[in-house]
């Protein structure tokens, strides 16, 4: 922190935070955003992956009005690292001014959660609070957004500026509620603000709440209830990849689970446009069932499918089977639910895209593919005649 006079410390409250469903006051005095409510978090059954994913603040941002030329945010981050794997880049904090990208920074310090991929064991190492700083900002009154990283659990400790801060009242923009897997959470994108849902939200001029859960888009009832109970004008659910790569269920269970998931959402959003999106292309699991497992090579992780393609005939799920089933389910429900829509994930990222922009780890799209997916979804959903179009 700069010790020069003139800094104003503004209390961190829910009035400054967007995109989170719950805010927890921590034992260390911070404010921890959660993307699932407390009731849902009580039903994880000890699953560390979903607990970690929902606390990684994809799409969560601080929003305020100020004439400040410098902003400092103290954070206590938790980084996930893997033994024998090259460290990932520090999570990006993107600064937007009046809706336009205006800077990027990273934090130092923080806790490290070290995971051993061979047996799943974990060890935590404690660290110090770090500071994210943006300076040289225009001195006029402006709306400032700081997008938190999707890769790091982030406790917000303090906000300092060299001019007063005022909360921005929500209003005027429709709220888009999206749920998906790690791809929708942002995995392999440069930042939360450049993950495909954030780019699509910017194109559509809507307020994003991203309830995507890396590795845990599994049709869980607690997730469906969170979607049901969250106010929204538009809803989308991207279903399939985690169900396949976890080898979670067979075709007999998948269809009823999808129906139940959609039924629960509809309990709270009877006429809201609801878009079901099937998986994007992933050659490793198009015709090969899960489970999928990380394969460590020269410090890099790639994912491989371990199932037997012949077992698809016995009801094991592949991405092709999932797409066919989702299309069938949506078509069957559409007669009684005219605001239910289906998007084939291959229209967002398909074979031609894979040839040009291959998946770096054989599972997650890179930054260029995220940009392409955001543009395509923005045009398809929010463009003229689209299910999310403002003029419908």
C-alpha positions in Angstrom: 0.0 0.0 0.0 1.1 3.6 -0.7 1.3 5.4 2.6 0.9 8.9 1.1 -2.0 10.9 2.4 -5.4 11.1 0.6 -6.4 7.4 0.6 -10.0 6.7 1.5 -11.0 3.3 2.7 -14.5 2.2 1.8 -16.2 -0.6 3.7 -16.8 -3.7 1.6 -20.5 -4.5 1.5 -22.9 -6.3 -0.7 -23.9 -3.0 -2.3 -20.5 -3.0 -4.1 -20.5 -6.7 -5.2 -22.3 -8.1 -8.3 -22.5 -11.6 -9.5 -22.4 -13.4 -6.1 -25.4 -15.1 -4.4 -23.9 -14.9 -1.0 -21.2 -13.0 0.9 -19.5 -14.6 3.9 -17.6 -12.6 6.6 -14.5 -14.7 7.2 -12.5 -15.3 10.4 -9.7 -13.3 8.9 -11.9 -10.2 8.5 -12.5 -10.5 4.8 -15.6 -10.7 2.6 -15.7 -14.0 0.7 -18.1 -14.1 -2.4 -19.9 -17.4 -3.0 -21.7 -18.3 -6.2 -24.0 -20.8 -4.4 -26.2 -19.9 -1.4 -25.5 -21.3 2.1 -28.3 -23.9 1.8 -26.8 -25.3 -1.3 -23.3 -25.3 0.2 -24.7 -27.4 3.1 -25.5 -30.2 0.6 -22.2 -30.8 -1.2 -21.6 -34.1 0.8 -18.0 -33.2 1.3 -17.2 -32.7 -2.4 -14.1 -30.5 -2.3 -14.3 -29.8 -6.1 -17.7 -28.2 -6.0 -16.8 -26.3 -2.8 -13.7 -24.9 -4.5 -15.5 -24.1 -7.7 -18.4 -22.2 -6.2 -16.0 -20.0 -4.2 -13.9 -19.1 -7.3 -15.6 -15.9 -8.2 -16.2 -16.2 -12.0 -18.3 -13.3 -13.1 -18.1 -11.6 -9.7 -17.0 -8.0 -9.7 -16.9 -4.9 -7.6 -18.9 -2.0 -9.1 -18.9 1.6 -7.9 -18.9 5.2 -9.0 -15.9 7.4 -8.3 -13.7 10.2 -9.6 -10.6 8.3 -8.3 -7.4 8.2 -10.3 -6.0 5.3 -8.2 -7.7 2.2 -6.8 -6.2 -0.4 -4.4 -7.9 -3.7 -3.5 -6.4 -5.9 -0.8 -7.2 -9.6 -1.3 -6.3 -12.8 0.4 -6.4 -15.4 -2.4 -6.3 -19.2 -2.4 -4.4 -20.7 -5.3 -4.8 -24.3 -6.3 -1.5 -25.9 -7.4 -0.7 -29.5 -8.5 2.4 -31.4 -7.5 4.6 -31.9 -10.6 2.6 -29.6 -12.7 3.9 -26.2 -13.9 2.2 -23.4 -12.0 -0.7 -21.6 -13.7 -0.5 -17.9 -14.3 -1.7 -15.6 -11.5 -5.4 -14.9 -11.8 -6.3 -11.7 -13.6 -8.2 -8.8 -12.1 -9.8 -6.9 -15.1 -10.6 -3.2 -14.7 -13.5 -1.8 -16.8 -14.4 1.9 -16.9 -17.9 2.7 -18.1 -18.2 -0.8 -19.5 -14.9 -0.7 -21.4 -11.7 -2.7 -20.6 -9.2 -0.3 -19.0 -6.5 -2.4 -17.3 -5.4 -5.8 -15.8 -3.5 -6.6 -12.7 -2.7 -9.6 -10.5 -2.3 -10.2 -6.8 0.7 -11.6 -4.8 0.8 -13.7 -1.6 -2.2 -15.7 -0.5 -2.7 -19.3 0.5 -1.7 -22.3 -1.6 -3.8 -25.5 -1.8 -1.4 -28.2 -3.1 -3.1 -31.2 -4.7 -1.5 -34.5 -5.5 -3.1 -35.8 -8.7 -1.9 -39.3 -8.0 -4.1 -39.8 -4.9 -6.1 -36.6 -4.6 -4.5 -35.6 -1.3 -4.3 -31.9 -0.4 -2.0 -29.8 1.7 -2.6 -26.1 2.5 0.1 -23.5 3.0 -0.8 -20.1 4.5 0.2 -16.8 2.9 -0.1 -13.1 3.2 -2.6 -10.5 2.0 -1.7 -9.0 -1.4 -2.7 -5.8 -3.1 -4.1 -5.2 -6.6 -3.5 -1.7 -7.8 -4.8 0.4 -10.7 -3.6 3.9 -11.2 -3.6 6.6 -13.9 -7.4 6.4 -14.2 -9.3 9.4 -15.6 -10.3 11.9 -12.9 -13.9 12.3 -14.1 -16.8 10.6 -12.4 -17.1 7.1 -13.9 -18.4 3.6 -13.2 -15.6 1.2 -12.2 -15.8 -2.5 -12.3 -13.1 -4.9 -11.0 -13.7 -8.5 -12.3 -12.3 -11.1 -9.9 -10.3 -14.1 -11.2 -12.1 -17.3 -11.9 -9.1 -19.4 -10.9 -8.6 -18.1 -7.3 -10.8 -18.1 -4.2 -10.7 -14.5 -3.3 -11.3 -12.9 0.1 -11.8 -9.2 -0.3 -10.0 -7.5 2.6 -10.0 -3.7 1.9 -10.8 -1.1 -0.8 -8.9 2.1 -1.0 -9.3 5.0 -3.5 -8.0 8.6 -3.7 -11.6 9.9 -4.1 -14.9 9.0 -2.6 -16.8 5.9 -3.7 -20.5 5.4 -4.2 -22.5 2.2 -4.8 -24.2 1.9 -8.2 -27.9 0.9 -7.9 -28.7 -2.1 -10.1 -31.3 -1.4 -12.8 -32.0 -0.9 -16.4 -30.2 -4.1 -17.6 -31.8 -7.5 -17.8 -30.2 -10.2 -15.7 -28.8 -13.3 -17.4 -28.3 -16.4 -15.2 -26.0 -19.0 -16.7 -24.9 -22.4 -15.4 -22.3 -24.7 -17.0 -19.1 -26.5 -16.5 -15.5 -25.3 -16.1 -15.6 -24.1 -19.7 -18.4 -21.7 -18.8 -16.6 -20.8 -15.5 -13.8 -19.6 -17.7 -11.2 -22.4 -17.8 -8.3 -21.6 -20.1 -9.7 -18.1 -20.8 -7.4 -15.1 -20.0 -9.8 -13.8 -17.2 -13.4 -13.9 -15.9 -14.2 -10.9 -18.1 -13.0 -12.7 -21.2 -14.6 -16.0 -20.5 -17.2 -16.7 -23.2 -20.3 -16.0 -21.0 -18.9 -12.6 -20.0 -18.2 -11.7 -23.6 -21.7 -12.8 -24.6 -23.2 -10.7 -21.8 -21.3 -7.7 -22.9 -22.5 -8.2 -26.5 -26.1 -8.5 -25.2 -26.0 -5.6 -22.8 -27.1 -7.7 -19.9 -26.0 -8.3 -16.3 -24.3 -11.7 -15.9 -24.6 -14.0 -12.9 -22.4 -17.0 -13.7 -23.3 -20.1 -11.7 -20.9 -22.4 -13.7 -19.1 -24.9 -11.5 -15.9 -26.5 -12.8 -16.2 -30.2 -12.8 -19.6 -30.0 -11.1 -22.3 -29.2 -13.6 -23.9 -32.5 -12.7 -27.6 -31.8 -12.6 -27.5 -31.6 -8.8 -30.8 -30.7 -7.2 -29.1 -28.0 -5.0 -27.9 -26.3 -8.1 -31.3 -26.4 -9.7 -32.8 -24.9 -6.6 -30.3 -22.1 -6.6 -31.2 -21.3 -10.2 -34.9 -21.5 -9.3 -34.5 -19.1 -6.4 -32.3 -16.5 -8.2 -34.2 -13.6 -9.8 -33.4 -13.5 -13.5 -34.8 -12.3 -16.8 -32.9 -14.9 -18.9 -31.6 -18.3 -18.0 -29.3 -20.8 -19.8 -27.9 -24.2 -18.7 -25.0 -25.8 -20.5 -25.3 -29.5 -19.7 -23.4 -32.7 -20.5 -19.6 -32.6 -20.4 -19.2 -33.2 -16.7 -21.8 -35.9 -16.6 -19.8 -37.7 -19.3 -16.3 -37.2 -18.0 -17.3 -38.1 -14.4 -19.1 -41.2 -15.8 -21.8 -40.1 -13.4 -24.9 -41.8 -14.8 -26.3 -43.9 -17.6 -28.7 -42.9 -20.3 -31.7 -44.3 -18.3 -30.9 -41.9 -15.5 -29.8 -38.9 -17.6 -33.1 -38.1 -19.2 -35.2 -38.0 -16.0 -32.4 -36.0 -14.3 -32.6 -33.4 -17.1 -36.3 -33.2 -16.8 -36.1 -32.9 -13.0 -33.5 -30.1 -13.3 -35.6 -28.2 -15.8 -38.8 -28.7 -13.8 -37.1 -27.3 -10.7 -36.0 -24.2 -12.5 -39.5 -23.7 -13.9 -40.9 -23.7 -10.4 -39.4 -20.3 -10.0 -39.3 -19.0 -13.6 -42.4 -20.2 -15.3 -42.2 -18.0 -18.4 -38.5 -16.9 -18.4 -36.7 -17.7 -21.6 -34.7 -20.8 -20.8 -32.0 -22.0 -23.2 -30.5 -25.5 -23.0 -27.0 -25.7 -24.5 -25.4 -29.0 -25.3 -21.6 -29.7 -25.1 -19.1 -28.1 -27.5 -16.8 -30.5 -29.5 -14.4 -32.5 -27.4 -12.9 -35.2 -29.7 -11.7 -37.3 -26.8 -15.3 -37.9 -25.6 -17.4 -37.6 -28.7 -17.8 -41.4 -29.0 -15.8 -42.6 -26.0 -17.5 -42.7 -22.5 -15.9 -41.5 -19.4 -14.4 -41.3 -16.9 -11.9 -38.8 -18.0 -8.6 -38.5 -16.2 -5.7 -36.0 -16.2 -2.5 -37.2 -17.9 0.7 -35.5 -16.7 3.3 -35.0 -19.4 6.4 -32.8 -18.9 4.6 -30.7 -16.3 1.6 -30.2 -18.5 -1.9 -31.7 -17.9 -3.9 -33.3 -20.7 -7.2 -35.1 -20.3 -7.9 -38.6 -21.7 -11.1 -40.6 -21.8 -10.8 -44.0 -20.2 -14.1 -45.6 -21.3 -14.7 -48.2 -23.9 -16.7 -46.9 -27.0 -18.5 -50.2 -27.3 -20.2 -49.5 -23.9 -22.2 -46.7 -25.3 -24.6 -49.4 -26.6 -25.1 -50.5 -23.0 -26.2 -47.0 -21.9 -22.9 -45.3 -21.1 -22.9 -41.6 -22.1 -20.9 -39.9 -24.7 -21.1 -36.4 -26.0 -22.9 -37.5 -29.1 -25.5 -39.4 -27.0 -25.9 -36.4 -24.7 -26.6 -34.0 -27.6 -29.2 -36.3 -29.1 -30.9 -36.8 -25.8 -31.0 -33.1 -24.9 -32.4 -32.2 -28.4 -35.1 -34.9 -27.9 -36.0 -33.6 -24.4 -36.3 -30.0 -25.4 -38.4 -30.9 -28.5 -40.7 -33.0 -26.3 -41.2 -30.2 -23.7 -41.5 -27.4 -26.2 -45.2 -27.9 -26.8 -46.0 -27.0 -23.2 -43.1 -24.7 -22.7 -42.8 -22.2 -25.6 -40.0 -20.3 -23.8 -37.7 -23.4 -23.8 -35.0 -23.4 -26.5 -32.1 -25.7 -27.5 -28.7 -24.7 -28.9 -26.3 -27.4 -30.2 -22.9 -26.7 -28.7 -21.3 -27.6 -32.0 -22.6 -24.3 -33.3 -20.4 -22.5 -30.7 -17.3 -24.7 -31.2 -17.2 -27.5 -33.7 -14.8 -29.5 -35.9 -13.7 -26.6 -38.1 -13.0 -24.6 -34.9 -11.0 -27.5 -33.4 -8.9 -27.6 -36.5 -8.1 -23.9 -36.2 -8.2 -23.4 -32.4 -7.5 -26.9 -30.8 -8.2 -27.5 -27.1 -4.9 -26.9 -25.3 -5.4 -29.7 -22.8 -7.8 -31.8 -25.0 -10.8 -30.6 -22.9 -10.9 -26.8 -22.4 -11.0 -24.1 -25.2 -8.2 -21.4 -25.1 -8.6 -17.7 -25.2 -9.3 -17.4 -28.9 -12.0 -20.1 -28.7 -13.6 -18.3 -25.8 -13.8 -15.1 -27.8 -15.3 -17.0 -30.7 -17.9 -18.8 -28.5 -18.8 -15.5 -26.8 -19.4 -13.8 -30.2 -21.4 -16.7 -31.6 -23.6 -17.1 -28.5 -24.1 -13.3 -28.4 -25.3 -13.2 -32.0 -27.4 -16.4 -31.7 -29.1 -15.7 -28.3 -29.2 -11.9 -28.2 -29.3 -11.0 -31.9 -32.4 -10.3 -33.9 -34.9 -13.1 -33.5 -32.8 -14.8 -30.9 -34.5 -16.2 -27.7 -32.8 -13.5 -25.6 -33.3 -10.6 -28.0 -34.4 -7.4 -26.3 -37.1 -6.7 -28.9 -38.8 -10.1 -28.8 
